[in-house]
Amino acid sequence: MIIYNITAKVDHAIHNDWMEWMQAKHIPDVLNTGFFTDAKIFKVLQQNEADGFTYAIQYHCTSMTNYFSYQQNHAPQLQKEHKNRYQDKVLAFRTILKEIEVFTPS
């Protein structure tokens, strides 16, 4: 499993609009590319929220091939839409994670 993780710091002034847009438009648009199996959005806790809220959005895909295809064919346009809408009100960085093993209680 490959996880495409975006951590985003969201300005208070646009927070509600951003959350609604992410849930109703952006995340569905990413999933509709067909390269990801599902997505999750998390609020980062125990962070200084004086300058905004921090979220992690995780998209799961089955292979690096799918991830690279998404990056090549869809990511530039989707990221541009986000940037045009929120400008410097959202600061984001991206990481790629590879699941090594899942542990469960015995």
N, CA, C and O atoms as a printed pandas DataFrame, in Angstrom:
     atom_number atom_name residue_name chain_id  residue_number  x_coord  y_coord  z_coord
0              1         N          MET        A               1    0.859   -1.179    0.000
1              2        CA          MET        A               1    0.000    0.000    0.000
2              3         C          MET        A               1    0.898    1.233    0.000
3              4         O          MET        A               1    1.852    1.325    0.773
4              5         N          ILE        A               2    0.582    2.157   -0.863
5              6        CA          ILE        A               2    1.256    3.448   -0.942
6              7         C          ILE        A               2    0.286    4.501   -0.418
7              8         O          ILE        A               2   -0.888    4.520   -0.787
8              9         N          ILE        A               3    0.791    5.372    0.443
9             10        CA          ILE        A               3   -0.033    6.458    0.967
10            11         C          ILE        A               3    0.568    7.776    0.507
11            12         O          ILE        A               3    1.728    8.081    0.783
12            13         N          TYR        A               4   -0.236    8.539   -0.191
13            14        CA          TYR        A               4    0.114    9.898   -0.611
14            15         C          TYR        A               4   -0.461   10.808    0.463
15            16         O          TYR        A               4   -1.678   10.967    0.560
16            17         N          ASN        A               5    0.406   11.402    1.266
17            18        CA          ASN        A               5    0.003   12.194    2.424
18            19         C          ASN        A               5    0.268   13.675    2.177
19            20         O          ASN        A               5    1.382   14.064    1.829
20            21         N          ILE        A               6   -0.744   14.480    2.355
21            22        CA          ILE        A               6   -0.600   15.937    2.254
22            23         C          ILE        A               6   -0.907   16.514    3.625
23            24         O          ILE        A               6   -1.995   16.306    4.162
24            25         N          THR        A               7    0.043   17.233    4.190
25            26        CA          THR        A               7   -0.172   17.925    5.454
26            27         C          THR        A               7   -0.391   19.388    5.119
27            28         O          THR        A               7    0.418   20.002    4.424
28            29         N          ALA        A               8   -1.493   19.948    5.619
29            30        CA          ALA        A               8   -1.883   21.309    5.251
30            31         C          ALA        A               8   -2.184   22.147    6.483
31            32         O          ALA        A               8   -2.914   21.717    7.377
32            33         N          LYS        A               9   -1.620   23.337    6.522
33            34        CA          LYS        A               9   -1.921   24.325    7.561
34            35         C          LYS        A               9   -2.901   25.308    6.935
35            36         O          LYS        A               9   -2.581   25.971    5.948
36            37         N          VAL        A              10   -4.108   25.401    7.518
37            38        CA          VAL        A              10   -5.211   26.145    6.920
38            39         C          VAL        A              10   -5.516   27.382    7.757
39            40         O          VAL        A              10   -5.807   27.276    8.949
40            41         N          ASP        A              11   -5.449   28.553    7.134
41            42        CA          ASP        A              11   -5.737   29.822    7.788
42            43         C          ASP        A              11   -7.159   29.838    8.339
43            44         O          ASP        A              11   -8.085   29.331    7.707
44            45         N          HIS        A              12   -7.320   30.426    9.523
45            46        CA          HIS        A              12   -8.650   30.529   10.148
46            47         C          HIS        A              12   -9.676   31.183    9.221
47            48         O          HIS        A              12  -10.837   30.775    9.195
48            49         N          ALA        A              13   -9.258   32.182    8.470
49            50        CA          ALA        A              13  -10.187   32.975    7.659
50            51         C          ALA        A              13  -10.894   32.155    6.585
51            52         O          ALA        A              13  -12.008   32.496    6.188
52            53         N          ILE        A              14  -10.272   31.091    6.113
53            54        CA          ILE        A              14  -10.865   30.290    5.031
54            55         C          ILE        A              14  -11.164   28.862    5.460
55            56         O          ILE        A              14  -11.559   28.036    4.637
56            57         N          HIS        A              15  -10.981   28.572    6.724
57            58        CA          HIS        A              15  -11.078   27.196    7.219
58            59         C          HIS        A              15  -12.386   26.501    6.826
59            60         O          HIS        A              15  -12.352   25.414    6.250
60            61         N          ASN        A              16  -13.523   27.104    7.125
61            62        CA          ASN        A              16  -14.800   26.447    6.845
62            63         C          ASN        A              16  -15.002   26.218    5.353
63            64         O          ASN        A              16  -15.446   25.145    4.943
64            65         N          ASP        A              17  -14.680   27.218    4.544
65            66        CA          ASP        A              17  -14.798   27.067    3.095
66            67         C          ASP        A              17  -13.866   25.966    2.601
67            68         O          ASP        A              17  -14.264   25.130    1.789
68            69         N          TRP        A              18  -12.638   25.966    3.085
69            70        CA          TRP        A              18  -11.660   24.959    2.669
70            71         C          TRP        A              18  -12.149   23.550    2.986
71            72         O          TRP        A              18  -12.091   22.662    2.136
72            73         N          MET        A              19  -12.635   23.347    4.224
73            74        CA          MET        A              19  -13.084   22.020    4.626
74            75         C          MET        A              19  -14.260   21.557    3.759
75            76         O          MET        A              19  -14.283   20.414    3.304
76            77         N          GLU        A              20  -15.222   22.430    3.534
77            78        CA          GLU        A              20  -16.366   22.071    2.693
78            79         C          GLU        A              20  -15.923   21.749    1.272
79            80         O          GLU        A              20  -16.390   20.774    0.682
80            81         N          TRP        A              21  -15.023   22.564    0.717
81            82        CA          TRP        A              21  -14.543   22.358   -0.647
82            83         C          TRP        A              21  -13.738   21.066   -0.761
83            84         O          TRP        A              21  -13.870   20.334   -1.742
84            85         N          MET        A              22  -12.913   20.791    0.231
85            86        CA          MET        A              22  -12.130   19.554    0.212
86            87         C          MET        A              22  -13.049   18.339    0.223
87            88         O          MET        A              22  -12.843   17.395   -0.541
88            89         N          GLN        A              23  -14.068   18.358    1.089
89            90        CA          GLN        A              23  -14.958   17.214    1.230
90            91         C          GLN        A              23  -15.893   17.042    0.033
91            92         O          GLN        A              23  -16.157   15.918   -0.394
92            93         N          ALA        A              24  -16.386   18.141   -0.502
93            94        CA          ALA        A              24  -17.375   18.065   -1.581
94            95         C          ALA        A              24  -16.766   18.047   -2.973
95            96         O          ALA        A              24  -17.373   17.508   -3.898
96            97         N          LYS        A              25  -15.574   18.624   -3.146
97            98        CA          LYS        A              25  -15.023   18.797   -4.496
98            99         C          LYS        A              25  -13.650   18.147   -4.674
99           100         O          LYS        A              25  -13.487   17.225   -5.473
100          101         N          HIS        A              26  -12.670   18.639   -3.920
101          102        CA          HIS        A              26  -11.278   18.264   -4.206
102          103         C          HIS        A              26  -10.995   16.777   -3.958
103          104         O          HIS        A              26  -10.484   16.094   -4.845
104          105         N          ILE        A              27  -11.319   16.275   -2.773
105          106        CA          ILE        A              27  -11.044   14.864   -2.492
106          107         C          ILE        A              27  -11.810   13.962   -3.457
107          108         O          ILE        A              27  -11.218   13.027   -3.997
108          109         N          PRO        A              28  -13.109   14.203   -3.699
109          110        CA          PRO        A              28  -13.792   13.387   -4.716
110          111         C          PRO        A              28  -13.136   13.475   -6.096
111          112         O          PRO        A              28  -13.058   12.471   -6.804
112          113         N          ASP        A              29  -12.664   14.662   -6.485
113          114        CA          ASP        A              29  -11.989   14.794   -7.789
114          115         C          ASP        A              29  -10.729   13.934   -7.849
115          116         O          ASP        A              29  -10.468   13.283   -8.860
116          117         N          VAL        A              30   -9.944   13.932   -6.763
117          118        CA          VAL        A              30   -8.740   13.099   -6.729
118          119         C          VAL        A              30   -9.127   11.623   -6.817
119          120         O          VAL        A              30   -8.530   10.873   -7.589
120          121         N          LEU        A              31  -10.111   11.206   -6.038
121          122        CA          LEU        A              31  -10.526    9.805   -6.065
122          123         C          LEU        A              31  -11.097    9.400   -7.425
123          124         O          LEU        A              31  -10.913    8.264   -7.861
124          125         N          ASN        A              32  -11.778   10.309   -8.084
125          126        CA          ASN        A              32  -12.378   10.015   -9.386
126          127         C          ASN        A              32  -11.360    9.856  -10.506
127          128         O          ASN        A              32  -11.725    9.471  -11.617
128          129         N          THR        A              33  -10.084   10.145  -10.234
129          130        CA          THR        A              33   -9.053    9.874  -11.239
130          131         C          THR        A              33   -8.865    8.369  -11.420
131          132         O          THR        A              33   -8.348    7.919  -12.443
132          133         N          GLY        A              34   -9.291    7.592  -10.415
133          134        CA          GLY        A              34   -9.185    6.145  -10.505
134          135         C          GLY        A              34   -7.881    5.553  -10.006
135          136         O          GLY        A              34   -7.688    4.340  -10.086
136          137         N          PHE        A              35   -6.979    6.383   -9.493
137          138        CA          PHE        A              35   -5.675    5.880   -9.062
138          139         C          PHE        A              35   -5.598    5.557   -7.574
139          140         O          PHE        A              35   -4.618    4.964   -7.124
140          141         N          PHE        A              36   -6.610    5.936   -6.808
141          142        CA          PHE        A              36   -6.589    5.724   -5.357
142          143         C          PHE        A              36   -7.786    4.882   -4.936
143          144         O          PHE        A              36   -8.855    4.967   -5.539
144          145         N          THR        A              37   -7.602    4.067   -3.900
145          146        CA          THR        A              37   -8.667    3.199   -3.419
146          147         C          THR        A              37   -9.581    3.908   -2.426
147          148         O          THR        A              37  -10.769    3.597   -2.342
148          149         N          ASP        A              38   -9.037    4.851   -1.682
149          150        CA          ASP        A              38   -9.818    5.603   -0.706
150          151         C          ASP        A              38   -8.985    6.767   -0.192
151          152         O          ASP        A              38   -7.805    6.900   -0.514
152          153         N          ALA        A              39   -9.624    7.606    0.615
153          154        CA          ALA        A              39   -8.932    8.757    1.195
154          155         C          ALA        A              39   -9.445    8.962    2.614
155          156         O          ALA        A              39  -10.572    8.597    2.948
156          157         N          LYS        A              40   -8.589    9.553    3.437
157          158        CA          LYS        A              40   -8.952    9.894    4.813
158          159         C          LYS        A              40   -8.435   11.294    5.102
159          160         O          LYS        A              40   -7.388   11.706    4.604
160          161         N          ILE        A              41   -9.192   12.010    5.917
161          162        CA          ILE        A              41   -8.732   13.324    6.347
162          163         C          ILE        A              41   -8.659   13.308    7.872
163          164         O          ILE        A              41   -9.587   12.862    8.547
164          165         N          PHE        A              42   -7.552   13.798    8.395
165          166        CA          PHE        A              42   -7.301   13.825    9.825
166          167         C          PHE        A              42   -7.016   15.251   10.272
167          168         O          PHE        A              42   -6.386   16.018    9.543
168          169         N          LYS        A              43   -7.468   15.603   11.445
169          170        CA          LYS        A              43   -7.077   16.869   12.069
170          171         C          LYS        A              43   -5.900   16.557   12.975
171          172         O          LYS        A              43   -5.967   15.638   13.790
172          173         N          VAL        A              44   -4.826   17.315   12.836
173          174        CA          VAL        A              44   -3.648   17.137   13.675
174          175         C          VAL        A              44   -3.937   17.795   15.021
175          176         O          VAL        A              44   -4.276   18.977   15.088
176          177         N          LEU        A              45   -3.800   17.021   16.084
177          178        CA          LEU        A              45   -4.085   17.513   17.429
178          179         C          LEU        A              45   -2.807   17.988   18.119
179          180         O          LEU        A              45   -1.694   17.671   17.698
180          181         N          GLN        A              46   -2.995   18.737   19.161
181          182        CA          GLN        A              46   -1.911   19.255   19.996
182          183         C          GLN        A              46   -0.923   20.097   19.193
183          184         O          GLN        A              46    0.289   20.017   19.388
184          185         N          GLN        A              47   -1.465   20.897   18.295
185          186        CA          GLN        A              47   -0.667   21.845   17.521
186          187         C          GLN        A              47   -1.073   23.255   17.928
187          188         O          GLN        A              47   -2.211   23.483   18.335
188          189         N          ASN        A              48   -0.162   24.182   17.820
189          190        CA          ASN        A              48   -0.490   25.584   18.055
190          191         C          ASN        A              48   -1.415   26.026   16.923
191          192         O          ASN        A              48   -1.021   26.034   15.757
192          193         N          GLU        A              49   -2.646   26.392   17.274
193          194        CA          GLU        A              49   -3.634   26.771   16.269
194          195         C          GLU        A              49   -3.799   28.276   16.136
195          196         O          GLU        A              49   -4.785   28.742   15.564
196          197         N          ALA        A              50   -2.854   29.038   16.655
197          198        CA          ALA        A              50   -2.947   30.495   16.603
198          199         C          ALA        A              50   -2.987   31.006   15.166
199          200         O          ALA        A              50   -3.663   31.994   14.880
200          201         N          ASP        A              51   -2.269   30.343   14.260
201          202        CA          ASP        A              51   -2.231   30.798   12.867
202          203         C          ASP        A              51   -2.953   29.851   11.915
203          204         O          ASP        A              51   -2.782   29.947   10.700
204          205         N          GLY        A              52   -3.763   28.935   12.459
205          206        CA          GLY        A              52   -4.548   28.056   11.604
206          207         C          GLY        A              52   -4.602   26.639   12.132
207          208         O          GLY        A              52   -3.961   26.297   13.125
208          209         N          PHE        A              53   -5.389   25.819   11.439
209          210        CA          PHE        A              53   -5.556   24.417   11.802
210          211         C          PHE        A              53   -4.717   23.552   10.866
211          212         O          PHE        A              53   -4.517   23.901    9.703
212          213         N          THR        A              54   -4.230   22.429   11.374
213          214        CA          THR        A              54   -3.409   21.531   10.570
214          215         C          THR        A              54   -4.162   20.233   10.321
215          216         O          THR        A              54   -4.752   19.651   11.232
216          217         N          TYR        A              55   -4.130   19.787    9.057
217          218        CA          TYR        A              55   -4.793   18.555    8.641
218          219         C          TYR        A              55   -3.818   17.688    7.867
219          220         O          TYR        A              55   -2.867   18.178    7.259
220          221         N          ALA        A              56   -4.077   16.380    7.904
221          222        CA          ALA        A              56   -3.375   15.427    7.043
222          223         C          ALA        A              56   -4.439   14.744    6.198
223          224         O          ALA        A              56   -5.409   14.197    6.723
224          225         N          ILE        A              57   -4.249   14.780    4.897
225          226        CA          ILE        A              57   -5.140   14.104    3.963
226          227         C          ILE        A              57   -4.339   12.955    3.372
227          228         O          ILE        A              57   -3.259   13.161    2.818
228          229         N          GLN        A              58   -4.872   11.740    3.493
229          230        CA          GLN        A              58   -4.163   10.564    3.005
230          231         C          GLN        A              58   -4.965    9.869    1.913
231          232         O          GLN        A              58   -6.129    9.511    2.093
232          233         N          TYR        A              59   -4.304    9.693    0.780
233          234        CA          TYR        A              59   -4.875    8.962   -0.340
234          235         C          TYR        A              59   -4.123    7.641   -0.445
235          236         O          TYR        A              59   -2.892    7.622   -0.458
236          237         N          HIS        A              60   -4.858    6.541   -0.519
237          238        CA          HIS        A              60   -4.237    5.218   -0.581
238          239         C          HIS        A              60   -4.280    4.677   -2.003
239          240         O          HIS        A              60   -5.305    4.747   -2.680
240          241         N          CYS        A              61   -3.150    4.136   -2.440
241          242        CA          CYS        A              61   -3.119    3.495   -3.757
242          243         C          CYS        A              61   -2.325    2.202   -3.668
243          244         O          CYS        A              61   -1.537    2.002   -2.744
244          245         N          THR        A              62   -2.542    1.342   -4.629
245          246        CA          THR        A              62   -1.971   -0.001   -4.564
246          247         C          THR        A              62   -0.552   -0.103   -5.103
247          248         O          THR        A              62    0.119   -1.110   -4.876
248          249         N          SER        A              63   -0.078    0.927   -5.817
249          250        CA          SER        A              63    1.261    0.815   -6.402
250          251         C          SER        A              63    1.864    2.188   -6.675
251          252         O          SER        A              63    1.157    3.190   -6.787
252          253         N          MET        A              64    3.178    2.203   -6.778
253          254        CA          MET        A              64    3.870    3.430   -7.162
254          255         C          MET        A              64    3.535    3.793   -8.602
255          256         O          MET        A              64    3.528    4.972   -8.958
256          257         N          THR        A              65    3.259    2.800   -9.425
257          258        CA          THR        A              65    2.864    3.067  -10.814
258          259         C          THR        A              65    1.602    3.927  -10.836
259          260         O          THR        A              65    1.522    4.907  -11.576
260          261         N          ASN        A              66    0.620    3.550  -10.019
261          262        CA          ASN        A              66   -0.610    4.357   -9.939
262          263         C          ASN        A              66   -0.317    5.758   -9.434
263          264         O          ASN        A              66   -0.836    6.738   -9.968
264          265         N          TYR        A              67    0.512    5.853   -8.410
265          266        CA          TYR        A              67    0.868    7.164   -7.869
266          267         C          TYR        A              67    1.540    8.024   -8.944
267          268         O          TYR        A              67    1.161    9.180   -9.133
268          269         N          PHE        A              68    2.527    7.475   -9.643
269          270        CA          PHE        A              68    3.227    8.246  -10.676
270          271         C          PHE        A              68    2.292    8.632  -11.819
271          272         O          PHE        A              68    2.410    9.729  -12.366
272          273         N          SER        A              69    1.378    7.760  -12.182
273          274        CA          SER        A              69    0.405    8.100  -13.226
274          275         C          SER        A              69   -0.474    9.263  -12.784
275          276         O          SER        A              69   -0.744   10.176  -13.564
276          277         N          TYR        A              70   -0.917    9.227  -11.536
277          278        CA          TYR        A              70   -1.700   10.347  -10.995
278          279         C          TYR        A              70   -0.880   11.629  -11.043
279          280         O          TYR        A              70   -1.372   12.664  -11.491
280          281         N          GLN        A              71    0.360   11.567  -10.585
281          282        CA          GLN        A              71    1.210   12.761  -10.556
282          283         C          GLN        A              71    1.417   13.340  -11.954
283          284         O          GLN        A              71    1.414   14.558  -12.135
284          285         N          GLN        A              72    1.590   12.491  -12.909
285          286        CA          GLN        A              72    1.847   12.944  -14.268
286          287         C          GLN        A              72    0.595   13.475  -14.954
287          288         O          GLN        A              72    0.658   14.482  -15.659
288          289         N          ASN        A              73   -0.534   12.817  -14.759
289          290        CA          ASN        A              73   -1.721   13.115  -15.548
290          291         C          ASN        A              73   -2.768   13.987  -14.872
291          292         O          ASN        A              73   -3.590   14.592  -15.561
292          293         N          HIS        A              74   -2.765   14.071  -13.545
293          294        CA          HIS        A              74   -3.849   14.769  -12.859
294          295         C          HIS        A              74   -3.401   15.774  -11.803
295          296         O          HIS        A              74   -4.037   16.815  -11.640
296          297         N          ALA        A              75   -2.325   15.486  -11.090
297          298        CA          ALA        A              75   -1.921   16.329   -9.958
298          299         C          ALA        A              75   -1.694   17.791  -10.331
299          300         O          ALA        A              75   -2.151   18.666   -9.597
300          301         N          PRO        A              76   -1.011   18.101  -11.435
301          302        CA          PRO        A              76   -0.768   19.520  -11.724
302          303         C          PRO        A              76   -2.054   20.345  -11.800
303          304         O          PRO        A              76   -2.116   21.435  -11.231
304          305         N          GLN        A              77   -3.070   19.851  -12.483
305          306        CA          GLN        A              77   -4.320   20.598  -12.616
306          307         C          GLN        A              77   -5.057   20.707  -11.286
307          308         O          GLN        A              77   -5.557   21.778  -10.941
308          309         N          LEU        A              78   -5.127   19.616  -10.541
309          310        CA          LEU        A              78   -5.836   19.635   -9.262
310          311         C          LEU        A              78   -5.126   20.539   -8.248
311          312         O          LEU        A              78   -5.779   21.259   -7.493
312          313         N          GLN        A              79   -3.801   20.500   -8.233
313          314        CA          GLN        A              79   -3.053   21.380   -7.330
314          315         C          GLN        A              79   -3.194   22.845   -7.741
315          316         O          GLN        A              79   -3.237   23.731   -6.887
316          317         N          LYS        A              80   -3.265   23.096   -9.045
317          318        CA          LYS        A              80   -3.456   24.463   -9.533
318          319         C          LYS        A              80   -4.814   24.999   -9.094
319          320         O          LYS        A              80   -4.909   26.152   -8.671
320          321         N          GLU        A              81   -5.870   24.185   -9.185
321          322        CA          GLU        A              81   -7.195   24.610   -8.738
322          323         C          GLU        A              81   -7.160   24.999   -7.262
323          324         O          GLU        A              81   -7.730   26.017   -6.868
324          325         N          HIS        A              82   -6.489   24.183   -6.451
325          326        CA          HIS        A              82   -6.380   24.460   -5.014
326          327         C          HIS        A              82   -5.625   25.762   -4.789
327          328         O          HIS        A              82   -6.063   26.609   -4.011
328          329         N          LYS        A              83   -4.503   25.922   -5.461
329          330        CA          LYS        A              83   -3.675   27.134   -5.301
330          331         C          LYS        A              83   -4.435   28.378   -5.737
331          332         O          LYS        A              83   -4.383   29.402   -5.055
332          333         N          ASN        A              84   -5.137   28.306   -6.857
333          334        CA          ASN        A              84   -5.910   29.452   -7.344
334          335         C          ASN        A              84   -7.011   29.841   -6.370
335          336         O          ASN        A              84   -7.300   31.026   -6.199
336          337         N          ARG        A              85   -7.622   28.863   -5.738
337          338        CA          ARG        A              85   -8.730   29.133   -4.828
338          339         C          ARG        A              85   -8.252   29.708   -3.491
339          340         O          ARG        A              85   -8.889   30.610   -2.948
340          341         N          TYR        A              86   -7.135   29.195   -2.955
341          342        CA          TYR        A              86   -6.730   29.560   -1.593
342          343         C          TYR        A              86   -5.414   30.325   -1.496
343          344         O          TYR        A              86   -5.038   30.762   -0.408
344          345         N          GLN        A              87   -4.717   30.490   -2.598
345          346        CA          GLN        A              87   -3.482   31.273   -2.643
346          347         C          GLN        A              87   -2.546   30.878   -1.492
347          348         O          GLN        A              87   -2.164   29.714   -1.369
348          349         N          ASP        A              88   -2.184   31.846   -0.659
349          350        CA          ASP        A              88   -1.239   31.588    0.435
350          351         C          ASP        A              88   -1.942   31.325    1.768
351          352         O          ASP        A              88   -1.308   31.377    2.822
352          353         N          LYS        A              89   -3.235   31.044    1.728
353          354        CA          LYS        A              89   -4.002   30.781    2.950
354          355         C          LYS        A              89   -3.887   29.324    3.404
355          356         O          LYS        A              89   -4.317   28.980    4.505
356          357         N          VAL        A              90   -3.309   28.474    2.559
357          358        CA          VAL        A              90   -3.057   27.083    2.913
358          359         C          VAL        A              90   -1.607   26.767    2.545
359          360         O          VAL        A              90   -1.196   26.928    1.396
360          361         N          LEU        A              91   -0.851   26.323    3.525
361          362        CA          LEU        A              91    0.521   25.886    3.287
362          363         C          LEU        A              91    0.534   24.368    3.374
363          364         O          LEU        A              91    0.036   23.798    4.345
364          365         N          ALA        A              92    1.100   23.709    2.367
365          366        CA          ALA        A              92    1.049   22.253    2.331
366          367         C          ALA        A              92    2.402   21.664    1.972
367          368         O          ALA        A              92    3.197   22.269    1.253
368          369         N          PHE        A              93    2.642   20.464    2.494
369          370        CA          PHE        A              93    3.777   19.675    2.019
370          371         C          PHE        A              93    3.310   18.238    1.852
371          372         O          PHE        A              93    2.391   17.776    2.529
372          373         N          ARG        A              94    3.966   17.549    0.938
373          374        CA          ARG        A              94    3.536   16.215    0.533
374          375         C          ARG        A              94    4.620   15.187    0.838
375          376         O          ARG        A              94    5.813   15.454    0.690
376          377         N          THR        A              95    4.175   13.997    1.272
377          378        CA          THR        A              95    5.084   12.881    1.490
378          379         C          THR        A              95    4.452   11.620    0.922
379          380         O          THR        A              95    3.230   11.509    0.825
380          381         N          ILE        A              96    5.299   10.681    0.553
381          382        CA          ILE        A              96    4.847    9.383    0.058
382          383         C          ILE        A              96    5.307    8.350    1.081
383          384         O          ILE        A              96    6.477    8.306    1.462
384          385         N          LEU        A              97    4.358    7.518    1.519
385          386        CA          LEU        A              97    4.649    6.487    2.513
386          387         C          LEU        A              97    4.388    5.120    1.913
387          388         O          LEU        A              97    3.447    4.940    1.140
388          389         N          LYS        A              98    5.222    4.159    2.270
389          390        CA          LYS        A              98    5.004    2.786    1.841
390          391         C          LYS        A              98    4.708    1.947    3.078
391          392         O          LYS        A              98    5.503    1.896    4.017
392          393         N          GLU        A              99    3.564    1.298    3.060
393          394        CA          GLU        A              99    3.209    0.425    4.175
394          395         C          GLU        A              99    4.118   -0.795    4.160
395          396         O          GLU        A              99    4.250   -1.482    3.147
396          397         N          ILE        A             100    4.740   -1.048    5.303
397          398        CA          ILE        A             100    5.652   -2.183    5.427
398          399         C          ILE        A             100    4.948   -3.364    6.081
399          400         O          ILE        A             100    5.051   -4.494    5.604
400          401         N          GLU        A             101    4.232   -3.104    7.173
401          402        CA          GLU        A             101    3.563   -4.171    7.880
402          403         C          GLU        A             101    2.449   -3.605    8.729
403          404         O          GLU        A             101    2.549   -2.482    9.222
404          405         N          VAL        A             102    1.395   -4.369    8.903
405          406        CA          VAL        A             102    0.275   -3.991    9.767
406          407         C          VAL        A             102    0.319   -4.895   10.989
407          408         O          VAL        A             102    0.405   -6.117   10.868
408          409         N          PHE        A             103    0.259   -4.290   12.158
409          410        CA          PHE        A             103    0.244   -5.040   13.418
410          411         C          PHE        A             103   -1.129   -4.944   14.046
411          412         O          PHE        A             103   -1.750   -3.881   14.020
412          413         N          THR        A             104   -1.606   -6.022   14.602
413          414        CA          THR        A             104   -2.862   -6.029   15.323
414          415         C          THR        A             104   -2.632   -6.687   16.687
415          416         O          THR        A             104   -1.701   -7.476   16.848
416          417         N          PRO        A             105   -3.487   -6.358   17.676
417          418        CA          PRO        A             105   -3.305   -6.982   18.988
418          419         C          PRO        A             105   -3.478   -8.495   18.903
419          420         O          PRO        A             105   -4.278   -8.995   18.112
420          421         N          SER        A             106   -2.720   -9.216   19.725
421          422        CA          SER        A             106   -2.844  -10.674   19.698
422          423         C          SER        A             106   -3.954  -11.155   20.605
423          424         O          SER        A             106   -4.196  -12.358   20.702
